[in-house]
Amino acid sequence: MKAVAIQTFGGPEGLAVIDVPDPSPAAGQVVIATEAIGVGGVDALILSGALAGYGFQEGHIPGGEVVGTVTAVGEGVDASWRGRRVWAFTDGGGGYVEQAVAPASALVPLPADVSAADAVTLGSSGTVARFGLRHARFVPGESVLVRGAAGGIGIMAVQLAARDGAGVVAVTTSSAERGDRLRKLGATHVLDRSGEGDEGAPEAYDVIIDIVAGAGLPSFFAKLNPNGRMVALGAVAGFPPADFGMEVFAAFRRSLSFAVFSADSVSHDDRRAATAGLLAAAGRGELEAVVHEVLPLEQAALAHRKMNAGEVFGRLVLTPSTG
């Protein structure tokens, strides 16, 4: 089968289309003939080599979520999964393929009224955003700032915060056009990347959801209310400065909190329940999947070039030519 692997760390040119053997499921696993594959910021981080110390080496096949039909089941897996269309978390990568292997414990049946592309746009991004808001102890009525709101996780954080009763949902983004689109998804204020630019926006917020990180992260502690909480859900701009925690200590009397969140810290059962709820909500028209573009699997490098250039609003999706 065709797969896209990281041949060399660096930019998109390090991705290569290769032939690999068709997979067989181990105990507790299934094989899925993929129809749609989500392209995420973590894939770009892995490609850059920034996560090599976490076990992601050259030769790795990216891709954390897929949608498709279960074609084979391993020992101990209910045979009734065979032939069903599912969303799946691939548990560490391996999704940029024509046939993906996933734990049976990570499968969610695909609702008939949700497309494959919409499902990989909502699934992982929405689940991370959902648990990120919980990690921040967000409650209705609080103000929320989403830093880096134009990507998949950011868009879902905006929609979920608005849907869950946030008093204010502010966003940072790079253009007025993107700001207008985010307002239609629930944002009440649109700021530039520095967190400025909207005279009616609050000066500080109860919760900041940060997908950007990078060198600018410490400056956003000044935009937290007393007892405010910032949760980092990603690092699309790279890691923050090593001494960024000094900004928290400098505001000691304001009792600020900073945390990171990874879906790896949540059980498969809890993740599956959250994803199923999000897909059901999308089927009812309560959440919008924002698909930027669908590209052939063989054009994964182009997808990453588009991400690196900041051209993407929403989610890029890959689809095998055989899917």
C-alpha positions, 0 to 999 in steps of 0.5 A: 500500500501507499504511505507517506513517511518522514524521510528526513527531518525538516520541512515538507520536502522531507516527506516521501511517498513510499510503498509498505506492506499491507498491515495485519491487526495485532490483538486488540487492533483493527485495520481501516481502509482510509477515506479521510486523514486529518493533517494536524499541527503535531504532524508538522512538529514531528516533521520538524524534528522537534519531538525526536526526543519523545520517540518520533524518529525519521521513518515515522508515518504521521497522522493521528486520526482517520476515517474509513471502513474496518476491513480486519479485526485482531484477536479479542476484537468484536467481529461486528466492527468489520465492515463498519465506517468509523472515526479512529485515533491511531495512537501515536501516528501511522495515519498517512496511509491507505490502510491504517491500524488503530486500537479497537478501543479508539473507534467511534462509529461514524454517524450517517449524516457526518462526512469523512472529511468533516469527521477528521476535522471535528474529531481530534481537534474538537476532543482536544478543545473540549478537554482543554476547556475542562482542564482550564476549569472553564465555567459558563459566564467566564471570558475566554481568549483563544490564541491562534484561533484559525486552526482546527483546535482553535476553531473548535475551542471558539465554537465550544466556548460560545456553545457552553456559555462563555460571556466573551469569546475573543480570538487572535488571528492574522487577518480581518477576513479570518476574524469575520469567519471566526465571528460567525463561529462564535467569537465576540472580539477579534484581536491581532496576533499580539492580543491587541486591536479591538477597542471593545475587547476586555483587557484580561480574561478568565481563561486563555486557550493557547495553540501557538506557544512560541516566543510570544507566550509569556506576554499573554500572562498579562492578559489573565484576570486574577485567578486566571488560567492559561492552558497550552494545547499546542505549539505551532510556533515552537516552544516558549522561552525556557524562562517563561515561568518567571512571568507567572512568578512576577504576577504572584499576587494575581494567583495565575495558573499555567498548564499544558494539555495532551489528549494522551492523558485521557483514557480511550473511553473518555476520548471516545465518548467525547468524540462521539458527542461532538460528531453527534452534535455536528450531525444535528447542526450544532457544530460546524466542521471547517474543512480548508481543503481536501488533497490526495494522500500523495500531496501530503508535502503540499498540505504541509507547505500550505500549513507552514505558509499560514494559508490554512483556515480550518483543517486540511484533509488527505484522502487516498486515491483508492478511497 
